[in-house]
């Protein structure tokens, strides 16, 4: 399980319609808050025992506190309702250390695309790139101007940010955005599932399905079709967990994470959906059908790592560094 820590809510502030920002500080300690980088998120534990993931959106150089922003989701699972309606300044929250499945990669240019509350990681990325004087442009869309959080904060970035309120300016031209991407550039997108799919579709329309330029982050598979991958044409295969000394015969669709945990092998895990990246495991030998939504196409092709919660073997023998 991910390392947990308690923090105190030291500030709550309205940032837009339905968007509440929280400042989280350490409790009775002189130690600085753990380091984080743009794209990092934390898990927040809510009273029903479940967790919600929120991107950090403050300044990574400020080790006195973290900042997150929470959209009130009326159709959500209740986490945002608790934070908006019950949580107050001075209360404590149990959270995990920051982790990153959405890291900024080196690129000639970063085209950042944010929709709604998806602005939180994009804002941290934009400010980081601006501090380093690296080329980027942020396209930020929302339903209305009043629903777009952090506009004043982002305005200091000048013409490197485009604000598009759908009711006034319409939606961004995603194909043009991808078409104008300089050689060696990358597109980072965060927001509703429909936006992520539209950016990916635009990239495939412009560059073809094998051109790997889009990076995105999901906190849920809600709305996605189940991934049905390539099946191993055999009744079973050999799974070797090298460090712990276990060798198993498994059916192709057996869940590797579940089998490892049942043997007492310590594996970080959280989402069990191939979207959080916590169960990433090194492949010593063998090939797999990647069914995660974290790794890039290049990483999939390299066959160096896999997400053992969802991915499956395509070989007779798979050896893992577990």
C-alpha positions in Angstrom: 0.0 0.0 0.0 1.1 3.6 -0.6 2.7 5.4 2.3 0.2 7.5 4.2 0.5 10.7 6.2 -1.8 13.1 8.0 -2.0 16.8 6.9 -4.0 19.7 8.2 -6.3 21.9 6.1 -4.9 25.4 6.6 -6.9 27.2 3.9 -10.0 26.7 1.8 -10.8 29.1 -1.0 -13.4 29.4 -3.8 -11.6 29.5 -7.2 -14.6 29.3 -9.5 -18.2 28.0 -9.6 -18.1 24.7 -7.8 -14.3 24.7 -7.4 -12.7 24.8 -4.0 -9.0 24.9 -3.4 -7.4 23.4 -0.3 -4.0 24.2 1.3 -2.6 21.2 3.1 0.2 21.6 5.7 2.2 19.3 7.9 1.2 18.5 11.4 3.5 19.2 14.4 6.7 18.8 12.4 9.5 21.0 11.3 10.3 18.8 8.4 9.3 20.1 5.0 6.6 18.5 3.0 7.7 15.7 0.7 9.0 16.9 -2.7 6.7 16.7 -5.7 6.9 17.6 -9.4 4.3 18.9 -11.9 1.9 16.1 -12.8 2.1 14.5 -9.3 -1.1 13.6 -7.5 -2.1 12.5 -4.1 -4.8 10.1 -2.8 -7.1 11.6 -0.3 -8.9 9.2 2.1 -12.6 10.1 2.7 -14.7 8.9 5.6 -16.3 6.0 3.8 -12.8 4.4 3.6 -12.3 5.0 -0.1 -9.8 7.3 -1.8 -10.0 10.1 -4.3 -7.1 11.3 -6.5 -6.3 15.0 -6.8 -3.5 16.6 -8.7 -1.1 18.9 -6.9 -1.4 22.5 -8.2 0.8 24.7 -6.1 4.4 25.6 -6.4 6.8 22.6 -6.1 9.5 24.8 -4.7 7.4 25.7 -1.7 7.9 22.8 0.8 5.7 24.3 3.5 2.4 23.1 2.0 0.6 21.3 -0.8 -2.4 22.6 -2.8 -5.2 20.7 -4.5 -8.5 21.9 -6.0 -11.8 19.9 -5.8 -14.7 20.2 -8.2 -18.1 19.6 -6.6 -19.3 16.6 -8.6 -23.1 16.1 -8.2 -22.9 12.7 -10.0 -19.8 11.6 -8.2 -19.2 9.0 -5.5 -19.4 11.4 -2.5 -15.8 12.5 -2.0 -16.2 16.0 -3.4 -19.5 16.4 -1.4 -17.6 15.6 1.8 -14.8 18.0 1.1 -17.2 20.8 0.1 -19.9 20.3 2.7 -18.2 18.9 5.8 -14.4 19.5 5.7 -13.3 22.7 7.4 -10.1 24.7 8.0 -8.3 23.0 10.9 -9.5 19.5 10.1 -7.1 16.7 9.3 -6.9 14.5 6.2 -5.2 11.3 5.6 -3.3 11.3 2.3 -0.6 9.5 0.4 2.8 10.8 -0.7 2.8 12.4 -4.1 3.2 10.1 -7.1 3.5 10.7 -10.8 2.1 8.8 -13.8 1.9 12.1 -15.8 5.5 13.4 -15.8 6.7 16.1 -18.1 9.0 14.5 -20.7 11.6 16.4 -22.6 10.2 17.9 -25.8 10.9 20.7 -28.2 7.5 22.2 -27.3 4.7 21.3 -24.9 1.1 21.8 -26.0 -0.9 21.7 -22.8 -4.7 21.2 -23.1 -7.0 21.5 -20.1 -10.7 21.1 -19.7 -12.5 22.2 -16.5 -10.9 20.9 -13.4 -8.2 19.3 -15.6 -6.5 22.7 -15.3 -4.9 21.6 -12.0 -1.9 19.6 -13.3 -1.7 21.7 -16.4 -1.3 24.9 -14.4 1.6 23.4 -12.4 3.2 22.2 -15.7 2.8 25.6 -17.4 4.2 27.5 -14.4 7.2 25.1 -14.3 7.9 25.4 -18.0 7.6 29.2 -17.7 10.1 29.3 -14.8 12.5 27.2 -17.0 11.9 29.4 -20.1 10.9 26.4 -22.1 8.5 26.7 -25.1 4.9 25.8 -24.4 1.3 26.9 -24.9 -1.7 26.2 -22.6 -5.2 25.9 -24.1 -7.7 26.1 -21.3 -11.4 25.5 -22.0 -14.5 25.5 -19.8 -18.2 25.7 -20.0 -18.4 29.3 -19.0 -15.8 31.9 -17.9 -17.2 31.7 -14.4 -16.6 28.0 -14.2 -12.9 28.3 -15.1 -10.7 28.3 -12.0 -7.4 30.1 -11.6 -7.8 32.5 -14.5 -6.1 35.4 -12.6 -3.2 33.2 -11.6 -2.7 32.0 -15.2 -3.2 35.4 -16.7 0.4 36.4 -15.7 1.7 33.9 -18.3 0.4 36.2 -21.0 -0.1 35.0 -24.5 1.2 31.6 -23.6 -2.3 30.8 -22.4 -5.5 30.8 -24.4 -8.8 30.9 -22.5 -11.8 29.4 -24.3 -15.2 29.6 -22.6 -17.4 27.4 -24.6 -20.5 29.6 -24.4 -18.5 32.5 -25.8 -15.5 31.3 -27.8 -16.6 27.7 -28.6 -14.3 24.7 -28.4 -10.6 24.6 -29.4 -9.6 23.4 -32.8 -7.8 20.3 -31.7 -6.7 19.1 -35.2 -5.1 22.5 -35.8 -3.4 22.3 -32.4 -1.9 18.9 -33.2 -1.1 19.9 -36.8 0.9 23.0 -35.6 2.9 21.0 -33.0 6.6 21.4 -33.8 8.8 18.4 -34.6 9.7 16.7 -31.3 6.7 18.3 -29.5 4.2 16.6 -27.2 0.6 17.2 -26.3 -0.5 16.9 -22.6 -4.2 16.8 -21.9 -6.3 16.6 -18.7 -10.0 17.0 -18.4 -13.2 15.1 -19.1 -12.9 11.8 -20.9 -14.5 13.2 -24.0 -11.7 15.8 -24.3 -9.0 13.2 -23.9 -10.6 11.0 -26.6 -11.0 14.0 -28.9 -7.3 15.0 -28.6 -6.2 11.4 -29.2 -8.6 11.2 -32.3 -7.2 14.5 -33.6 -3.6 13.3 -33.2 -4.4 10.1 -35.1 -6.2 12.0 -37.8 -3.2 14.3 -38.4 -0.3 11.9 -37.7 -1.7 8.4 -37.9 -2.4 5.9 -35.1 1.3 5.0 -34.5 2.5 8.5 -33.9 2.9 8.7 -30.1 2.6 12.4 -29.2 -0.3 12.5 -26.7 0.1 12.1 -22.9 -2.9 12.0 -20.6 -3.9 11.0 -17.1 -7.1 9.2 -15.9 -8.3 8.7 -12.4 -11.2 6.4 -13.4 -12.1 4.1 -16.3 -15.7 5.2 -16.1 -17.1 5.7 -19.6 -14.3 3.6 -21.2 -15.0 0.4 -23.1 -13.3 -2.6 -21.4 -9.9 -3.4 -22.8 -10.0 -6.8 -24.6 -6.5 -7.7 -25.5 -4.6 -10.4 -27.3 -5.2 -13.8 -25.8 -2.4 -16.4 -25.2 -3.3 -19.4 -27.3 -2.7 -21.9 -24.6 -4.4 -23.3 -21.5 -1.7 -22.1 -19.1 1.7 -20.5 -18.9 4.6 -20.4 -16.4 4.9 -17.3 -14.2 8.3 -16.9 -12.4 8.5 -14.3 -9.6 12.3 -14.2 -9.5 13.1 -12.3 -6.2 10.6 -14.2 -4.1 11.4 -17.6 -5.6 7.9 -18.6 -6.7 7.0 -20.4 -9.9 3.4 -20.8 -10.9 1.2 -22.4 -13.6 -1.5 -19.9 -14.4 -4.4 -19.6 -16.9 -3.8 -16.7 -19.3 -6.6 -14.5 -17.7 -5.6 -15.1 -14.1 -4.8 -11.8 -12.4 -1.1 -11.6 -11.7 -1.4 -9.0 -9.0 -4.0 -11.1 -7.1 -1.8 -14.2 -7.3 1.3 -12.3 -6.1 -0.5 -10.8 -3.2 -2.0 -14.2 -2.2 1.6 -15.5 -1.9 2.5 -12.7 0.4 4.6 -10.8 -2.2 4.7 -7.1 -1.3 3.3 -5.1 -4.3 2.2 -1.5 -4.2 -1.3 -1.3 -5.7 -4.3 0.9 -5.7 -6.7 1.3 -8.6 -6.5 -2.3 -10.0 -7.6 -0.7 -13.3 -4.3 0.0 -15.0 -4.6 3.8 -14.5 -2.6 4.6 -11.3 0.7 3.0 -12.2 1.4 1.8 -8.6 1.9 -1.9 -9.5 4.4 -1.3 -12.3 6.8 -4.3 -12.4 10.0 -5.0 -14.3 9.9 -7.7 -16.9 13.0 -9.9 -16.8 11.9 -12.1 -19.8 8.8 -12.7 -21.8 6.2 -10.6 -23.6 2.8 -9.2 -22.5 -0.3 -7.7 -23.9 -0.4 -4.2 -22.3 -3.8 -3.2 -21.1 -2.9 -0.2 -19.0 -3.6 3.5 -19.7 -0.4 4.8 -18.1 2.6 3.7 -20.2 3.4 5.2 -23.6 3.3 3.2 -26.9 7.1 3.3 -26.9 7.2 1.9 -23.3 4.8 -0.8 -24.3 6.9 -1.8 -27.3 10.1 -2.0 -25.2 8.6 -4.8 -23.0 10.6 -3.6 -20.0 7.8 -3.1 -17.5 4.1 -4.0 -17.1 1.1 -3.2 -14.9 0.4 -6.5 -13.4 -3.2 -5.6 -12.3 -4.5 -5.7 -15.9 -1.8 -6.8 -18.4 -1.5 -10.4 -19.4 1.2 -12.7 -21.0 1.5 -13.6 -24.6 4.3 -16.1 -24.1 4.7 -19.5 -22.5 7.0 -18.2 -19.8 7.0 -14.8 -18.1 9.6 -13.9 -15.5 9.1 -10.8 -13.3 11.2 -8.9 -10.9 9.1 -9.7 -7.9 
